[in-house]
Amino acid sequence: MVSFCRKLKYIENAFIAVTLAVTAIACFAQVVNRNLIGAPVSWFDELARYCMVCMTLFAAEAGLRDGSQIAVTALIDKVSPANRRRLLIFSKLVIVAFSISVVCGAFILINSQIRSGQTSPGLHLPMYVPYSFVPLVFAVIAVVQGTLFFRLLKCSPEKLDELLKREKKGDN
């Protein structure tokens, strides 16, 4: 499972980098076309927007995975290691449950998009394609946070700090 998580992290980071590059190139091309050539291309803007949303979703997962998102730790820092472990297990369980509910809700939305046949105005892309990133990312969140949930269950309170440091460094 450790190898799988490392590969997943590598793929996510590469995807974030690619979507950032595509966003920058599409925005630059749109500005050049609009200001220098005088012929705006609407699908550049749409491509940049879809890449930015996708990048944001994956970056949110990456931040959640490595603990770089803002967190209020006032309570967790003041409790014993055993209670800290319990609170972390509970928080991971809530995150996994929420992620699974988002995945289920997103599939309902995607199904309605498939039935409606709606396409995007610039790229003429079926709208279920950009919407499909929501369940994909939240499924990844559920898997990664579920993995950490099970690691926390197996970890003794005495080794909790060591586990959390390894997770933060990415040595999982």
VEXNU-700951 format. One record per atom (N, C-alpha, C, O, CB): x, y negated, z negated; residue in one letter. Coordinates in steps of 0.001 Angstrom, whole numbers, padded with zeros to 6 digits, always signed. Glycine has a CB too. Layout:
<pts>
XYZA...
</pts>
This chain:
<pts>
+000823+001194+000000M+000000+000000+000000M+000870-001261+000000M+000492-002285+000570M-000938+000004-001210M+002033-001176-000643V+002933-002330-000687V+003377-002682+000725V+003394-003855+001097V+004162-002043-001590V+003733-001681+001508S+004172-001900+002880S+003049-002517+003708S+003296-003409+004519S+004642-000582+003513S+001829-002053+003512F+000672-002597+004221F+000475-004070+003884F+000221-004880+004775F-000593-001801+003876F+000587-004422+002616C+000421-005815+002196C+001511-006703+002766C+001244-007843+003149C+000417-005915+000677C+002729-006202+002828R+003819-006987+003421R+003578-007221+004909R+003780-008327+005410R+005168-006279+003212R+003144-006171+005617K+002854-006313+007043K+001700-007283+007262K+001737-008103+008180K+002525-004947+007665K+000686-007190+006426L-000459-008086+006524L-000032-009533+006294L-000478-010441+006996L-001543-007684+005515L+000829-009736+005313K+001342-011082+005023K+002128-011618+006217K+001978-012783+006585K+002235-011068+003756K+002955-010783+006816Y+003737-011196+007979Y+002814-011570+009141Y+003016-012598+009787Y+004707-010073+008404Y+001815-010749+009405I+000868-011019+010500I+000105-012316+010238I-000065-013129+011147I-000127-009840+010667I-000354-012514+009005E-001078-013738+008657E-000206-014970+008860E-000646-015956+009452E-001566-013675+007207E+001034-014917+008368N+001934-016059+008504N+002241-016352+009972N+002305-017514+010372N+003234-015804+007736N+002429-015313+010769A+002669-015503+012202A+001434-016115+012871A+001556-016995+013723A+003035-014156+012876A+000264-015652+012487F-000975-016181+013065F-001165-017650+012692F-001591-018453+013522F-002186-015353+012592F-000853-017996+011460I-000937-019395+011028I+000021-020252+011851I-000342-021344+012287I-000616-019526+009516I+001224-019770+012063A+002207-020524+012850A+001751-020696+014292A+001888-021778+014863A+003567-019824+012815A+001211-019637+014883V+000752-019714+016277V-000424-020679+016400V-000454-021500+017316V+000347-018313+016796V-001385-020589+015493T-002529-021500+015587T-002115-022947+015340T-002694-023859+015930T-003614-021093+014589T-001127-023173+014484L-000619-024528+014288L+000026-025044+015571L-000201-026189+015962L+000393-024564+013126L+000825-024209+016226A+001477-024605+017472A+000451-024884+018569A+000563-025880+019285A+002452-023516+017930A-000542-024015+018703V-001578-024212+019719V-002365-025488+019437V-002697-026230+020362V-002529-022997+019769V-002667-025748+018158T-003375-026976+017795T-002568-028203+018201T-003108-029133+018801T-003664-027006+016285T-001295-028208+017881A-000443-029358+018214A-000336-029551+019724A-000436-030674+020218A+000957-029176+017611A-000137-028469+020445I-000005-028557+021910I-001310-029029+022540I-001295-029877+023433I+000405-027188+022504I-002436-028489+022086A-003735-028883+022640A-004037-030357+022347A-004536-031072+023216A-004851-027992+022067A-003738-030807+021135C-003966-032225+020798C-003068-033126+021639C-003522-034148+022154C-003708-032478+019289C-001802-032756+021782F-000880-033548+022587F-001334-033597+024043F-001331-034661+024662F+000537-032976+022493F-001722-032451+024588A-002175-032403+025981A-003442-033234+026176A-003607-033884+027209A-002428-030947+026412A-004321-033216+025202Q-005547-034009+025288Q-005206-035505+025315Q-005764-036252+026120Q-006490-033687+024097Q-004304-035938+024448V-003917-037353+024403V-003237-037761+025713V-003539-038821+026261V-002974-037623+023201V-002322-036928+026216V-001639-037232+027474V-002648-037318+028616V-002613-038266+029401V-000566-036164+027784V-003528-036356+028714N-004525-036367+029781N-005451-037579+029691N-005786-038190+030706N-005344-035092+029736N-005854-037912+028491R-006799-039018+028328R-006126-040370+028554R-006693-041226+029233R-007426-038976+026935R-004935-040583+028004N-004303-041903+028046N-003404-042132+029256N-003371-043239+029792N-003505-042106+026807N-002685-041126+029688L-001756-041314+030800L-002356-040952+032155L-002159-041660+033142L-000522-040493+030569L-003072-039870+032188I-003633-039402+033458I-005036-039965+033677I-005461-040165+034816I-003669-037865+033494I-005751-040219+032583G-007104-040756+032690G-008153-039699+032960G-009254-040010+033416G-007156-041781+033766G-007818-038456+032683A-008759-037358+032923A-008839-036492+031673A-008115-035503+031560A-008330-036504+034160A-009711-036852+030730P-009806-036033+029515P-010332-034629+029829P-011219-034450+030663P-010720-036717+028482P-009774-033667+029155V-010196-032275+029313V-010845-031864+027993V-010176-031790+026962V-008976-031322+029692V-012142-031600+028030S-012884-031376+026786S-012483-030085+026075S-012584-029996+024852S-014366-031349+027075S-012039-029104+026817W-011746-027840+026142W-010463-027895+025334W-010273-027049+024460W-011658-026726+027150W-009562-028856+025584F-008385-029020+024723F-008810-029345+023292F-008302-028773+022328F-007460-030133+025270F-009748-030271+023184D-010245-030680+021871D-010931-029513+021163D-010741-029295+019966D-011219-031864+022009D-011718-028782+021913E-012430-027642+021337E-011462-026535+020901E-011633-025938+019838E-013440-027086+022348E-010460-026270+021716L-009451-025268+021362L-008706-025684+020097L-008482-024864+019207L-008455-025064+022526L-008327-026941+020018A-007628-027441+018828A-008505-027313+017593A-008020-026941+016525A-007206-028906+019023A-009775-027614+017726R-010696-027526+016589R-010842-026081+016109R-010791-025825+014906R-012073-028096+016970R-011023-025139+017031Y-011160-023738+016638Y-009876-023213+015993Y-009925-022469+015013Y-011526-022880+017853Y-008742-023599+016544C-007463-023174+015956C-007280-023762+014565C-006781-023089+013663C-006289-023588+016858C-007684-025026+014389M-007526-025667+013083M-008407-024985+012029M-007970-024775+010897M-007872-027167+013178M-009628-024646+012395V-010514-023955+011455V-009957-022579+011113V-009943-022180+009948V-011934-023824+012042V-009501-021860+012129C-008938-020532+011911C-007689-020608+011041C-007514-019807+010123C-008612-019863+013249C-006820-021576+011335M-005604-021754+010560M-005940-022084+009105M-005294-021578+008187M-004732-022860+011175M-006935-022920+008898T-007334-023289+007537T-007839-022082+006759T-007508-021918+005585T-008412-024370+007575T-008633-021242+007401L-009137-020045+006728L-007985-019114+006330L-007923-018643+005194L-010134-019300+007640L-007082-018856+007268F-005965-017967+006958F-005004-018582+005939F-004447-017874+005100F-005211-017620+008231F-004812-019895+006014A-003941-020554+005037A-004562-020523+003639A-003845-020425+002643A-003665-022009+005461A-005891-020607+003563A-006555-020488+002263A-006309-019103+001667A-006083-018967+000465A-008073-020753+002399A-006355-018081+002516E-006070-016726+002032E-004619-016620+001591E-004325-016012+000562E-006374-015677+003124E-003716-017204+002356A-002295-017148+001995A-002051-017865+000671A-001280-017389-000162A-001426-017775+003108A-002700-018999+000478G-002553-019730-000784G-003124-018966-001957G-002562-018988-003052G-003221-021078-000689G-004231-018294-001734L-004833-017473-002788L-003937-016282-003102L-003780-015901-004262L-006241-016990-002371L-003357-015705-002071R-002491-014539-002229R-001245-014859-003041R-000885-014111-003950R-002091-013998-000872R-000581-015975-002716D+000687-016262-003400D+000549-017239-004559D+001551-017629-005158D+001678-016810-002417D-000672-017640-004884G-000898-018478-006055G-000526-019932-005876G-000326-020639-006864G-000148-017938-007192G-000425-020404-004629S-000025-021791-004405S-001204-022759-004387S-001011-023966-004242S+000729-021898-003109S-002418-022243-004531Q-003570-023137-004607Q-003692-023698-006015Q-003177-023131-006978Q-004867-022402-004202Q-004378-024809-006107I-004589-025433-007415I-005409-024494-008292I-006408-023925-007853I-005300-026811-007269I-004974-024345-009527A-005691-023495-010477A-005637-024146-011851A-004628-024733-012242A-005085-022056-010519A-006731-024031-012564V-006784-024519-013938V-006416-023334-014824V-007170-022365-014921V-008213-025115-014308V-005263-023416-015465T-004761-022288-016251T-004738-022592-017746T-004061-021902-018508T-003367-021910-015785T-005463-023609-018165A-005434-023994-019582A-005871-022847-020485A-005255-022612-021525A-006331-025208-019820A-006921-022135-020104L-007414-021025-020919L-006473-019827-020831L-006125-019230-021850L-008829-020621-020477L-006065-019478-019622I-005224-018295-019429I-003879-018445-020133I-003340-017468-020654I-005006-018039-017937I-003335-019655-020152D-002026-019879-020777D-002076-019759-022300D-001044-019519-022928D-001499-021251-020394D-003242-019919-022899K-003343-019940-024359K-003754-018606-024976K-003719-018464-026198K-004321-020986-024771K-004140-017634-024167V-004604-016363-024721V-003470-015342-024749V-002422-015540-024134V-005790-015820-023905V-003693-014274-025456S-002700-013200-025554S-002535-012512-024194S-003404-012634-023330S-003117-012165-026640S-001436-011799-024004P-001242-011092-022723P-002376-010109-022406P-002759-009968-021244P+000086-010340-022744P-002905-009440-023406A-004003-008496-023152A-005242-009229-022655A-005893-008787-021709A-004339-007698-024427A-005567-010349-023294N-006735-011115-022859N-006484-011823-021530N-007404-011990-020730N-007122-012136-023924N-005244-012236-021294R-004897-012833-020000R-005127-011814-018893R-005682-012137-017843R-003422-013327-019988R-004698-010592-019135R-004908-009519-018168R-006394-009307-017905R-006807-009151-016756R-004269-008219-018665R-007200-009300-018970R-008658-009129-018804R-009265-010264-017985R-010098-010026-017110R-009350-009055-020180R-008849-011498-018268L-009370-012650-017519L-008963-012585-016041L-009762-012893-015155L-008867-013965-018146L-007724-012187-015789L-007273-012068-014407L-008007-010957-013675L-008354-011112-012504L-005777-011817-014361L-008245-009843-014347I-009011-008746-013741I-010413-009228-013405I-010924-008950-012320I-009074-007518-014690I-011036-009952-014332F-012384-010469-014091F-012385-011446-012915F-013275-011392-012065F-012932-011157-015356F-011398-012333-012862S-011362-013315-011773S-011157-012627-010421S-011764-013026-009427S-010240-014346-012017S-010314-011607-010377K-010108-010876-009121K-011379-010146-008713K-011699-010065-007527K-008945-009878-009257K-012097-009620-009684L-013358-008941-009385L-014379-009919-008813L-015097-009582-007871L-013918-008269-010646L-014452-011115-009368V-015369-012141-008856V-014973-012539-007437V-015837-012684-006573V-015375-013384-009781V-013682-012715-007191I-013213-013091-005855I-013553-012005-004837I-014009-012307-003734I-011694-013348-005869I-013334-010752-005202V-013646-009642-004286V-015143-009578-004014V-015553-009407-002866V-013155-008296-004870V-015961-009711-005047A-017416-009675-004861A-017888-010831-003981A-018710-010636-003086A-018132-009724-006222A-017372-012024-004231F-017734-013183-003409F-017308-012970-001961F-018072-013263-001041F-017089-014466-003968F-016100-012466-001752S-015601-012247-000394S-016452-011235+000353S-016751-011419+001533S-014153-011780-000430S-016839-010178-000323I-017694-009170+000310I-019047-009762+000664I-019596-009455+001722I-017874-007955-000609I-019597-010609-000208S-020888-011239+000104S-020767-012197+001282S-021698-012302+002081S-021429-011986-001120S-019639-012901+001408V-019430-013780+002562V-019317-012952+003842V-019873-013327+004875V-018159-014646+002368V-018609-011839+003778V-018490-010955+004946V-019875-010498+005396V-020191-010539+006585V-017594-009726+004621V-020694-010065+004451C-022050-009600+004797C-022881-010728+005404C-023561-010525+006410C-022762-009038+003548C-022829-011910+004801G-023566-013053+005326G-023067-013483+006697G-023857-013878+007554G-023474-014210+004367G-021763-013408+006902A-021193-013801+008192A-021612-012837+009292A-021819-013256+010431A-019666-013867+008107A-021739-011557+008973F-022196-010611+009990F-023634-010893+010408F-023994-010688+011567F-022077-009180+009474F-024446-011356+009486I-025815-011748+009835I-025785-012937+010802I-026512-012962+011794I-026630-012105+008554I-024932-013920+010495L-024793-015090+011364L-024257-014698+012737L-024749-015185+013755L-023869-016127+010719L-023268-013833+012775I-022697-013396+014051I-023738-012637+014867I-023829-012810+016083I-021453-012513+013817I-024503-011816+014212N-025563-011074+014909N-026562-012034+015553N-026985-011813+016688N-026294-010126+013931N-026942-013093+014844S-027879-014060+015435S-027225-014807+016598S-027903-015151+017566S-028367-015065+014366S-025916-015063+016515Q-025218-015716+017622Q-025148-014800+018848Q-025271-015266+019981Q-023802-016130+017189Q-024955-013527+018624I-024930-012575+019736I-026292-012529+020416I-026383-012531+021643I-024528-011167+019244I-027354-012488+019604R-028715-012444+020174R-029070-013721+020919R-029760-013674+021938R-029738-012202+019074R-028605-014862+020421S-028957-016133+021062S-028169-016371+022346S-028633-017087+023233S-028721-017285+020100S-026987-015779+022451G-026171-015962+023646G-025571-017351+023766G-025176-017758+024858G-026986-015676+024858G-025495-018082+022672Q-024967-019441+022690Q-023475-019437+023024Q-022722-018592+022540Q-025209-020128+021337Q-023064-020381+023847T-021652-020531+024192T-021186-021936+023830T-021988-022861+023699T-021415-020247+025699T-019883-022073+023673S-019323-023385+023354S-019322-024246+024614S-019215-023724+025723S-017883-023254+022771S-019440-025565+024447P-019559-026427+025633P-018280-026547+026471P-018365-026637+027696P-019981-027795+025203P-017122-026549+025854G-015881-026763+026600G-015268-025500+027159G-014979-025407+028352G-014888-027430+025733G-015075-024529+026284L-014423-023278+026680L-015408-022250+027233L-014994-021252+027823L-013686-022687+025497L-016698-022483+027048H-017751-021534+027417H-017510-020175+026762H-017745-019118+027346H-017824-021380+028949H-017036-020255+025538L-016737-019087+024730L-017997-018689+023971L-018662-019562+023415L-015556-019363+023754L-018352-017405+023926P-019500-017017+023101P-019255-017444+021657P-018170-017222+021118P-019753-015482+023183P-020252-018050+021036M-020046-018625+019705M-019774-017582+018626M-019276-017916+017551M-021247-019434+019317M-020098-016323+018905Y-019780-015314+017901Y-018272-015097+017782Y-017814-014570+016768Y-020472-013997+018243Y-017493-015487+018783V-016039-015314+018718V-015428-016210+017638V-014728-015698+016764V-015400-015624+020085V-015667-017544+017664P-015087-018331+016567P-015698-017998+015203P-015011-018057+014183P-015267-019809+016848P-016975-017650+015186Y-017599-017286+013908Y-017037-015977+013356Y-017134-015723+012155Y-019114-017167+014076Y-016458-015154+014210S-015950-013853+013753S-014716-013981+012862S-014348-013026+012178S-015619-012979+014948S-014078-015146+012863F-012920-015322+011979F-013327-015388+010513F-012526-015065+009636F-012159-016585+012356F-014556-015800+010237V-015005-015885+008838V-015026-014506+008183V-014405-014336+007134V-016407-016524+008759V-015721-013499+008764P-015681-012193+008093P-014294-011557+008124P-013927-010823+007206P-016680-011251+008735P-013528-011833+009169L-012175-011278+009241L-011323-011780+008076L-010695-010986+007376L-011511-011645+010584L-011303-013083+007873V-010478-013656+006806V-010976-013223+005432V-010178-012871+004563V-010468-015187+006900V-012288-013248+005233F-012795-012862+003917F-012650-011366+003664F-012574-010951+002508F-014251-013266+003781F-012610-010548+004708A-012302-009131+004522A-010846-008974+004084A-010535-008149+003225A-012570-008331+005827A-009961-009770+004678V-008550-009742+004267V-008427-010194+002813V-007689-009593+002032V-007682-010650+005194V-009154-011254+002452I-009140-011712+001063I-009599-010598+000132I-008981-010362-000906I-010034-012954+000890I-010681-009912+000497A-011194-008824-000342A-010158-007709-000495A-009984-007168-001587A-012493-008258+000254A-009476-007368+000592V-008475-006297+000531V-007282-006713-000331V-006850-005960-001203V-007999-005926+001950V-006753-007910-000085V-005566-008360-000817V-005884-008548-002299V-005126-008097-003158V-005029-009674-000219V-006991-009207-002598Q-007351-009436-003994Q-007794-008129-004669Q-007589-007948-005869Q-008468-010492-004089Q-008394-007231-003904G-008739-005915-004445G-007495-005117-004796G-007467-004415-005807G-009590-005137-003448G-006469-005222-003965T-005196-004566-004256T-004592-005105-005547T-004116-004345-006390T-004215-004756-003093T-004618-006435-005689L-004097-007038-006919L-004961-006646-008124L-004444-006457-009225L-004038-008579-006782L-006259-006528-007915F-007162-006087-008975F-006734-004716-009510F-006649-004511-010721F-008616-006031-008457F-006465-003780-008590F-006064-002440-009021F-004666-002438-009646F-004397-001658-010559F-006105-001475-007837F-003789-003293-009164R-002475-003406-009802R-002601-003941-011220R-001900-003489-012126R-001555-004314-008979R-003492-004902-011409L-003718-005434-012754L-004312-004374-013674L-003981-004324-014858L-004640-006654-012697L-005190-003526-013136L-005770-002447-013945L-004696-001471-014421L-004743-000996-015556L-006841-001694-013142L-003731-001174-013553K-002683-000218-013902K-001573-000840-014749K-000830-000120-015416K-002090+000368-012644K-001456-002143-014729C-000364-002842-015407C-000648-002962-016905C-001772-003247-017319C-000153-004239-014792C+000373-002744-017690S+000225-002960-019130S+000327-004455-019421S+000965-005181-018659S+001304-002163-019932S-000288-004931-020505P-000200-006364-020834P+001236-006865-020977P+001523-008025-020680P-000950-006638-022118P+002143-005988-021434E+003534-006394-021623E+004233-006677-020284E+005142-007505-020225E+004293-005310-022393E+003818-006000-019221K+004460-006161-017913K+003672-007105-016999K+003969-007204-015808K+004617-004800-017238K+002682-007788-017543L+001827-008662-016747L+002610-009813-016117L+002462-010092-014927L+000705-009214-017608L+003440-010476-016916D+004206-011614-016386D+005128-011187-015252D+005291-011907-014267D+005027-012271-017499D+005725-010018-015398E+006608-009491-014347E+005828-009235-013056E+006306-009563-011971E+007292-008189-014820E+004634-008653-013165L+003787-008398-012001L+003388-009706-011325L+003442-009815-010100L+002534-007608-012410L+002991-010690-012114L+002569-011970-011553L+003720-012699-010869L+003515-013350-009844L+001978-012848-012643L+004923-012600-011420K+006088-013216-010777K+006389-012543-009443K+006697-013218-008460K+007319-013137-011698K+006299-011208-009405R+006530-010481-008149R+005487-010862-007108R+005818-011046-005936R+006506-008959-008389R+004230-010982-007525E+003159-011367-006604E+003400-012769-006045E+003210-013013-004854E+001794-011307-007313E+003811-013668-006900K+004043-015056-006479K+005202-015139-005492K+005145-015904-004529K+004327-015951-007699K+006258-014351-005730K+007413-014345-004839K+007125-013604-003538K+007829-013799-002547K+008605-013718-005535K+006105-012763-003530G+005797-011980-002349G+006477-010629-002319G+006572-010002-001264G+006170-012738-001141G+006947-010177-003461D+007594-008870-003548D+006580-007756-003825D+006898-006765-004482D+008664-008886-004640D+005389-007926-003331N+004330-006952-003641N+004397-005801-002716N+003589-004878-002820N+002960-007579-003569N
</pts>
